[in-house]
Structures are given as structure tokens and as C-alpha cells.
Amino acid sequence: MSGRSAGRPRHRHLPGSTSARSVDESGNAAAVPTGLSEDEATRRLADTGPNALPAEPRTPVWRRVLQQLKDPLIVVLLVAAALTIATGDFRDAAVILFVITVNTVVGVVQEVRAEHAVAALSAMSAPAARVVRDGTERSVAAAEVVPGDLILLAEGDIVPADGDVRDATLLLLDESSLTGESVPVEKAPDGETPRGTVSAGTVVVRGHGRAVVTATGARSALGRIASLLGTAPGRTPLQRRLVGFGRVLAAVTVALCAVVLALGLVRGQPVELMIVAAISLAVAAVPESLPAVVTLALALGARRMAERHAIVRRLPAVETMGSITVLATDKTGTLTEGRMAAEELWTPHGGASVTGDGYAPDGRVIRAGRAVTARDAPDLAALLSAAMLCNDAALEPPSDRGTEWRALGDPTEAALVAAGARLGLDRAALDRELPRVDEVPFETRRKRMTTVHRRRDGGLCVVCKGAPESVLRREVLADGPGLITRAAARAEAWARGGHRVLAVATRDLEAHSARPARWEEGLSLLGLVGILDPPRAASATTVAACERAGIVPVLVTGDHPLTARALAERLGIASGGAAVTTGEQIRHGTAGELTNVRVFARTTPEQKLDIVQAWRGAGHVVAMTGDGVNDGPALRRADIGVAMGQRGTEVARQAADLVLADDNPATVVAAVEEGRRVYANVRRFLLYALAGGTAEILVMLLGPFLGMPLPLLPAQILWINLLTHGLPGVALGAEPVEPEVMRHPPRPPAESVLGAGLWPRILAMGAFVATVTLATGLWARETGRPWQSMVFLVLGATQLGVALGSRARPGSLANPFLLVAVGAALCLQVAGVWLPPLQALLGTEPLTLGDFAIAAGLSGLGHVVMRLQRWLCPEQPPRDTAGPGMKTRIRDGAGRSSGTDRTGARSTHG
């Protein structure tokens, strides 16, 4: 590696010939396999099929339509339509069938638009791969790679299949999408698994090498994860609640209609008229606009979330977010930025911290509360200058507007370059002033890297960086034991806090006395650098907001336990000294109750599934956030999966219900708020619609006992139902969020949609509207007025007053659509007794202006009583009924371990 230019990572394409050879650790030439013959590759491809993963079959349209028609409320309407047609009332049948058709079309269209194939793992494969066949290098489609092929890997390549490494030079792979490890992994031939293997879908970040393919398609690492994605998403909490509600309402409606039919027949009413009246009452009792209300509320929530950079892939997911009780989240790229950053500096003269985002050189170095530069802090300048010289990474500036600085090479080394730039150091100037003339590359056994640079006076400058346990040694450093002890204590403290620690040392030599065997002796310690994958700016506030909203955050990562614990404590997910449960414990059955744990580390995709299922099995609604392939199964199994849109893999995005286009975890909190708004508006509509339906049923049941043989004609009931449940009912779905909605815990998953005191409020309001209507009818009958028309007008107008009283923020213009809808419905209600064509259609009679004034006053009374009810009997907030799995209790005890990456950093990643 002599003469390698610093700062410019480079790779060489290995020749694809039969004479290609590599050098083993002993320096001896070793033959490199030449791969398959073309005929053998073709035969294997024919036998095994292409290296591609099957896409999820799409649901036929007829099956989607059938699913929509299986809803219990729709079944009631279908039966009503059939009976109406049988009686010859085609006008009413047309109205019912129109409602059913609109609901079905809307539901099917939303499904077709929102649902995509989940198995998108082929998108993770490289579009092309370089293989050696018949001794010749060639490019083939990644789907045509077969076991036995010799694949060539270079910087930037996506590995097309699983394989065993046969040749490698500084080969470094980013496996975070599969394992959750935030730091690239070094690969070497004949290394122990997984060091000697590569996996499909991982990315080469540095170096080059060759590997013999061992598994493709469904047998690869990606394929094994794909097999875990087969579980179809179940019903959302709201869907489950509405199905139960629909069954109960359908049964009650049929029973009441039978009672009305029997009472009418007993009183001598015509059979045909009473059948139509019973059917009309069924239509009136069923809130057939409920699907439209839910769809509108979900669509508005999805649109609001899109404005906040969250893409909803399945519309019901909007409401599900409002019901979650547990937020399980991945670490790397989700709660953290998914890139390394030098955060802490230490020299024998003092410490400092580094600020800034990503790999951009913008940022500052802070010492004693103020920003410093290289001129202000020569000790920090010496430390970071040496770290930049003993470095093979580089930073690439944004190529287009909106893109970010990228790391070329090892992300840990790139973090050192970014830190130096934030102190004001110029990498190119350092390379010119001290050009590299030789180096001792990093080796896992030595855990350090040394470079040699030519000084202007002809002498040499030796720079060494590596793991503290490798550098802070008497045989390496010439410093006294006191300094070494201080540095070791600081390194240990940083490692416990989740940092990767690098020690940097240097020495000047005269050219004539330089002996390579003595380069790593007698060095002077410059200092330490603490590097970590920093948490996103919004992660801590997101966790705090979830805690306030009664949602339990749980960290589930494939990273090291120390790293997981440090991040959990930093973000407030767990308290100090919290225990971390590992995947090994889960595998051996020693983890205990999984719902008692807040931090999981070293987990596999299968174990993430187990964790999600454990919470769901305990009765909780679980949201899972992640960005990697290894998160895909858990995203699919959770009640709602949330994927990162920018850094996230295609697998994660396709398995998720919600995609955060800006990768901002704070959007999760916004999604929860939108979901709770949707659920609150569904309950608001049900209170309004069922109170009106209750009133109509009571009027039809009690009217005959008060001397009104048939209080309302079938057409009149349908007209009232159409006006009150139509635009005003749908407009209630657009009501804004309640101010305190995020300060209460979520609704218990087992709670009925009419729970928390909604049933008594429905009955109370229904009884009030029915009392007002029947009293008006009795008064009109006694005074010789057209009492049936008065009952018709007052029943509809009073319900519209209740709609206005149901507003979330009365006195504001937060939802002007509701004001317009109520106004339009009231005009049409008045037109029903005012315009001759509608009088003939509905069977109404003209009323005087005084009668209209009475109806208007009574509708205002409905508004007032609704407001009084909200004040006297407010919505009961959910109680925190957390069981053992919801407690924030953390078990005591933790183990610690450490390791190194290829730069020699003291690592909490093993």
C-alpha cells in the first residue's frame, strides 16, 4: 500500500482471468477461483429459476367488492333494498342502492390506490452484477446470478447474492439494512462467519474483492426475510370496533322494525304501507353515511400528513396511529442519523465537543462554552490534523440542490474529516504539506493503523490511530503512566456512553533513522476522539411526546447492548442502568416476559417479530418504525408499520403502512394526533347520527300510542335521513383535533366504539329530540295544524341543531364545511314542506310562517341542549389502564463488552 494517496479511497477492478491470483496473509500467491462455465450457469438458472423474489399477488376487483359488501350495515341496507323492490317502491330502492354503490366504489378505489406489492425485495438487488464465467469477466442481470458464480465486488456495488469471500482488499460492507449494525463490517477470505461471507442487498463502502455465490433468491438472506413478510395486515382497531358495532346495530334494527310492523298491523294499517315503513325505519336507523364519514376523515388525515411529509400507503393506517399503545422503534437510521459523527474530543490540555449535522463541514468545535478554531486551540488542531492524515476517507459535496454531503470510504474516518473541517482545517492543504509516503494498514489483530508522511525538511512524521487498548500501551507510547491512565479512564467512560473511541498519537523521525519496524514505538499521545451515530434532533422530543400521550416507546435494534442502552438513556426510553435483553436471551428462552422490557439489542428479524407479537398478544396496538430489510417482517406484522422514506430500504417502505418522506420521527407524533382526531370524529358522528336514529325510532314507536297512527311516511323518513346523515354527517368527519388530545393515553384496544359513556349520551339526545318532536306533533294535532308535516320539519331541523352543537371548536371557523352543510340541509328540509313538487313527492302539506318559526326555534334548542350535554357530561378521557407490559419499569442488571471496527475504534458494537 506504499504511496497510497491520503484522502482518496480508491478501488481496483480485479481482472477476470484464469491467471488471476491473490496474496494470502503469509505473502504467498493463492489461486483465485474462476467461477462457472456459461453452460453450467445456464443449467443452474434453468433448474433454480432466476435470482428474484416473487411479488405479492394482487387481490381481484370482485373480491374487493365482496369485502365491502360483507359489512353488517351494508347487509342491512341490501336486505332493505331487496324488500323495497319487492313492494314496488322503486324510488326508495334507488336511494338505498345509490348509497350502497357510492360506499363500495369509494372503498375499492382507496384500496387499489393505497395497496402495493409487499415483496419488493428485488428492488434491493443490484440491477447488474459482474461475474466471472469461462474465465472471462462479464456483466449480467442480478436476477441471472446463480450459486457457484464468482462475483466481483467494488466500492459502491450492491451485493447481488449471498456468497463466501475468496479474495478481499480492505473490503468493507454496510450491512445495517440486514443486521442493524451502524458501522460497516470488514470482510476477509477464509474468515469466520460472518466475516468471511457477504449477503445479498448489502453495500460495498470500501475496497474490493471476490466471492463465490452460495445462495440466491428465496434462499438468500433477503429471501429468508421475505418469507417472514407473508402475514397479511389484519383489521385496524377502528375496523374491528365498527364491525362489532355494526352487528349489534343490525340485530337491534331488525328487531325494532319487526315491532313497528307488528304495531302497525295491529292498528289496522295496510300491510304494504307498514312493510315500507319498517324498511324505511331500518334505513333511518342505520348510519349509512358512516363509511363516507370514515373515508373522508381518513382522507383528510392522509392529506394533512402528506403536507407534513408522511405518505399513507393504507388509508386505515391513519386511524390506527391514534390507537397505538406501544411504539417499537429501530435505532440505526430511525432514531439516529445512520451516519457517524465525531462528537467528543480530548487532549491532555482539556476536552471539547463538536457540533454539526451529517458530514457537512458546517459546524463548530466548542471548548469552555465558546467556539474555537485551529488557531485558538493548537492541541485540538494537532489531534484532528493527525486524524485527517491517517485517514483514507473523503467527503463528497452535494451534487444537486437538496442533497447532502456524502462519505466516501469508512464512515468513521469520514467523521474525523468532517470534525477537522469544522475546526477550520483544510484536508487538501494537509496532504500537500505532509504527503503520505508509506503506511501500515489496519488489521483486526493489531486494531490500529499507521501512516508515514514526508515533512518539508526531509524528515518523517508518523501518525497512528486505533483502539485505545491498542494505542494506550507502554510499548507504543513514550508518555508517562499518569497520562496513559487518564486517557484510558476517559476512553472507558465514553465507551460506556455508547461512543466509539479512537486514540491518536504521533512522532517525528529523521529520514536516515527511520526503520519501519520501529514506527509504532515511542509515540506521543495527541488525544482521543469519541464517535457515535448521533440521535436525530427530533428523537428526544418524539419519545417525550409519546410518553405524555400514554404510549410506551420500546427500542428494538440489531446493534450492541451498550450502544442500545446508551441511546435509550439519552432519549429517555429507559432509565440509568437499565437492563438490555439480547436476541441470544430470546433464542435461549431466558429473556422472561418480553413486554416487561424497554430495550432489545442484537435482535434478528425473526426476534423482532417475536417482540412485536408478544406486545400484540398482550392486547396492545403496536406501531413499528424502521428503515432496514431486517425491519421488514416486524413492520408487516405490527398493527402499523412506519418506514423511513429517504434512508429506508425499498423492502421497509413496501412493508410499511406509513412512510416518512423526510425521515423525521416527529412526524410519528403528528400521525398519532391525526389518528386520534379521526377516531374522535367517528365517535362524534355516531353520537349525532345514532341520536337522530334513536329519535326517529322513538317517534315511530310512541307516536301511535299518542294518537298519531303513522307519525311519518316512508318517503319522509328517507328524506330526513338523507339530509341529516348526508352532507352534515360527512362534514363532522372534518372537525379539527381536540386541544388536549395528546395529553391523554390512547383508548383501550378492547373498548367499544360507543364506550366511555357515549351510549348514555346517544340515548339522552335521542330521547330529547323525540320528546320535542312528539310534543310538537301533539300540539299541532290539537290546534288543527298539519301535524305530520310539523313532525317531519321539527325532527329534521332539531337534528341539524344537534349537528352544530357537536362541533369540536364552537364559535370558530375551523370547519366551515359543516356550517355550509347544515345550512344547505336546513334549506332542503324547509323546501320539503314549501315547494309544491316536493310536497307531492314527500306527502307534506304547506305550513305558515309561524310554523316555520317554531321549527327554527326548536332546532336552536337542539343546539343548546347538545352544548349543555357536552358541558355537563364531557367526553370521558381514557384512563391509563396499563398492565405489567405497559409499565416503564426496567429490570436491573447489565453486561458490558467492547470491540473494534477496522479503524481500531473502541467500539460498543462488538
ZIMO-V195222 format. One record per pair of residues at least 12 apart in sequence whose ideal C-beta (glycine too) atoms are under 6 Angstrom apart, sorted by the first residue. I is the first residue (numbers start at 1). GAP is how many residues later the second one is. If there is no record, write none. Layout:
I:GAP, I:GAP
//
This chain:
1:438, 1:440, 2:436, 6:425, 6:430, 7:387, 7:420, 7:424, 8:386, 9:197, 9:383, 9:399, 9:400, 11:143, 11:144, 11:197, 12:196, 13:141, 14:138, 16:116, 16:120, 16:121, 17:118, 18:16, 18:117, 20:12, 22:145, 32:135, 33:117, 33:133, 33:179, 34:98, 34:101, 35:97, 35:98, 35:114, 35:115, 36:97, 36:112, 36:113, 37:97, 38:95, 38:96, 41:92, 41:105, 44:102, 45:99, 45:101, 50:93, 51:92, 51:94, 51:165, 51:166, 52:70, 52:91, 53:66, 53:68, 53:69, 53:173, 55:62, 55:64, 56:61, 56:62, 56:63, 64:44, 64:47, 65:39, 65:43, 68:36, 68:39, 72:174, 72:175, 72:178, 73:173, 73:213, 76:174, 76:210, 77:19, 77:23, 77:211, 80:16, 80:199, 80:202, 80:203, 81:12, 81:15, 81:16, 83:196, 84:195, 87:185, 87:188, 87:189, 89:187, 92:626, 95:623, 99:189, 103:188, 106:189, 110:205, 114:199, 114:200, 114:201, 118:111, 118:536, 118:537, 119:107, 120:530, 120:534, 121:101, 121:105, 121:530, 123:527, 124:77, 124:525, 124:526, 124:527, 125:17, 125:35, 126:16, 126:32, 126:34, 129:13, 129:16, 129:22, 129:31, 130:22, 131:18, 131:20, 132:18, 142:18, 145:15, 145:16, 145:68, 145:71, 147:66, 149:64, 150:60, 150:62, 151:60, 152:58, 153:51, 153:56, 154:54, 155:49, 155:51, 157:47, 158:45, 159:39, 159:41, 159:43, 161:39, 161:52, 161:55, 161:59, 162:37, 162:38, 162:52, 162:53, 162:58, 162:59, 163:35, 163:48, 163:49, 163:50, 163:51, 164:33, 164:48, 164:50, 165:22, 165:24, 165:31, 165:44, 165:46, 166:23, 166:44, 166:46, 167:22, 167:42, 167:43, 168:19, 168:20, 168:21, 168:41, 169:38, 169:39, 170:36, 170:37, 171:16, 171:36, 171:38, 172:12, 172:14, 172:33, 172:34, 172:35, 173:12, 173:14, 173:29, 173:31, 174:29, 174:31, 175:27, 176:156, 177:451, 177:452, 177:472, 178:21, 178:43, 178:451, 178:452, 179:379, 180:152, 180:377, 180:378, 180:379, 180:450, 182:150, 182:351, 183:718, 183:726, 184:21, 186:716, 198:13, 199:22, 200:20, 200:21, 200:22, 201:21, 201:428, 206:203, 206:204, 225:380, 225:404, 225:407, 228:405, 229:403, 229:404, 229:407, 229:426, 231:405, 231:406, 236:80, 236:84, 237:86, 237:384, 237:512, 238:81, 241:512, 245:508, 253:29, 253:32, 256:441, 257:21, 257:24, 257:25, 260:18, 260:21, 260:440, 261:13, 261:17, 263:441, 267:437, 276:438, 277:437, 280:434, 280:437, 280:438, 281:419, 284:409, 284:412, 284:433, 284:437, 285:408, 285:412, 287:402, 287:438, 289:436, 289:440, 292:438, 293:392, 293:436, 293:437, 293:440, 294:388, 296:434, 296:437, 297:381, 297:384, 297:436, 298:17, 298:20, 298:380, 300:434, 301:17, 301:373, 301:377, 302:16, 304:370, 305:366, 305:369, 308:359, 308:362, 309:352, 309:353, 310:348, 310:350, 310:357, 310:361, 311:348, 311:350, 312:346, 313:344, 314:343, 317:323, 317:340, 317:341, 318:356, 318:357, 318:360, 319:356, 319:359, 319:360, 320:319, 320:320, 321:319, 321:350, 321:351, 321:354, 322:350, 322:353, 322:354, 322:357, 323:298, 323:423, 324:227, 324:297, 324:299, 325:295, 325:296, 325:421, 326:226, 326:289, 326:294, 326:296, 327:219, 327:224, 327:226, 327:296, 328:226, 328:228, 328:296, 329:296, 330:227, 330:296, 330:301, 331:226, 331:228, 331:236, 333:294, 333:311, 333:314, 334:291, 334:292, 334:293, 335:200, 335:204, 336:197, 336:199, 337:197, 337:199, 338:309, 339:72, 340:71, 340:72, 340:75, 340:191, 340:193, 341:74, 341:193, 342:12, 342:73, 342:74, 342:77, 342:187, 342:189, 343:187, 343:189, 344:186, 345:35, 345:184, 346:144, 346:181, 346:182, 347:32, 347:36, 347:180, 348:135, 349:30, 352:13, 352:15, 352:28, 353:13, 354:65, 354:68, 356:66, 358:46, 358:47, 359:36, 359:46, 359:48, 359:55, 359:59, 360:45, 361:60, 363:59, 365:57, 365:58, 373:51, 374:49, 374:50, 374:51, 382:144, 383:121, 383:143, 383:144, 384:35, 384:36, 384:39, 384:41, 385:40, 385:45, 386:77, 386:118, 386:120, 386:140, 387:29, 387:117, 388:29, 388:32, 388:39, 388:42, 389:41, 389:45, 389:64, 389:74, 390:61, 390:73, 390:75, 391:22, 391:25, 392:17, 393:16, 393:17, 393:20, 393:21, 393:24, 394:14, 395:22, 396:12, 412:119, 412:491, 412:493, 413:490, 415:116, 434:19, 434:27, 435:19, 436:15, 436:17, 437:15, 437:17, 438:14, 439:12, 442:460, 447:19, 447:20, 447:23, 447:453, 447:457, 448:16, 448:18, 448:22, 448:23, 448:456, 449:16, 450:14, 450:69, 450:70, 451:12, 458:53, 459:51, 459:52, 460:49, 460:51, 460:54, 461:47, 462:45, 462:57, 463:43, 464:41, 464:56, 464:59, 465:37, 465:39, 466:438, 467:433, 467:437, 467:439, 468:23, 468:33, 468:35, 468:438, 470:434, 471:32, 471:34, 472:12, 472:15, 472:16, 472:31, 476:44, 476:47, 477:46, 477:48, 478:44, 479:46, 491:37, 491:415, 494:36, 495:403, 495:411, 495:413, 497:69, 498:34, 498:65, 498:68, 498:410, 499:31, 499:33, 500:31, 500:405, 500:407, 501:27, 501:29, 501:405, 502:27, 502:403, 503:25, 504:22, 505:18, 505:20, 506:20, 507:15, 507:16, 538:126, 538:127, 538:128, 539:32, 539:126, 540:31, 542:123, 542:124, 542:127, 543:28, 543:29, 543:30, 545:124, 549:193, 550:195, 550:196, 550:330, 552:334, 553:20, 554:44, 555:13, 555:18, 555:44, 556:44, 556:47, 556:52, 556:55, 557:44, 558:45, 560:348, 560:349, 560:350, 561:19, 561:21, 561:40, 562:334, 562:346, 563:345, 564:16, 564:35, 564:37, 565:15, 568:31, 573:25, 574:24, 574:25, 574:316, 575:315, 578:312, 579:312, 579:314, 579:315, 580:19, 580:21, 580:314, 581:16, 581:19, 582:19, 582:20, 583:19, 583:20, 583:21, 583:24, 586:21, 594:17, 594:20, 595:19, 595:20, 595:23, 595:290, 598:292, 605:25, 605:28, 608:26, 609:24, 609:25, 609:28, 612:12, 612:22, 612:25, 612:26, 618:267, 619:130, 621:18, 621:128, 622:16, 622:17, 623:17, 624:14, 624:17, 625:17, 626:26, 627:17, 627:20, 627:21, 627:25, 628:21, 629:20, 629:22, 631:21, 632:19, 632:20, 632:23, 635:20, 635:21, 636:19, 640:17, 641:14, 641:15, 641:16, 642:14, 642:16, 643:13, 643:16, 644:16, 644:19, 645:14, 645:15, 645:16, 646:17, 647:16, 673:64, 673:69, 676:65, 677:60, 681:52, 681:54, 684:48, 684:122, 685:44, 685:47, 687:71, 687:74, 687:75, 688:114, 688:115, 688:118, 689:36, 689:40, 690:72, 691:71, 691:74, 691:75, 692:32, 692:107, 694:72, 695:71, 695:74, 695:75, 698:72, 699:12, 699:71, 699:74, 708:69, 711:80, 713:130, 715:127, 716:76, 716:126, 719:113, 719:123, 720:75, 720:76, 723:102, 723:105, 723:106, 724:75, 727:94, 728:75, 728:93, 728:94, 728:97, 731:86, 731:87, 731:90, 734:81, 734:83, 735:73, 735:80, 736:72, 736:73, 736:78, 738:70, 744:133, 744:134, 745:133, 745:135, 747:131, 748:133, 756:120, 757:119, 768:97, 769:29, 772:26, 772:86, 773:18, 773:21, 773:22, 776:14, 776:18, 777:14, 786:59, 789:44, 789:55, 789:56, 789:58, 793:40, 793:62, 794:61, 794:64, 796:33, 797:32, 797:58, 797:62, 798:60, 798:61, 798:64, 800:22, 800:25, 800:26, 800:59, 801:58, 801:59, 801:61, 801:62, 802:60, 802:64, 803:19, 804:18, 804:59, 805:58, 805:61, 805:62, 832:12, 833:14
//
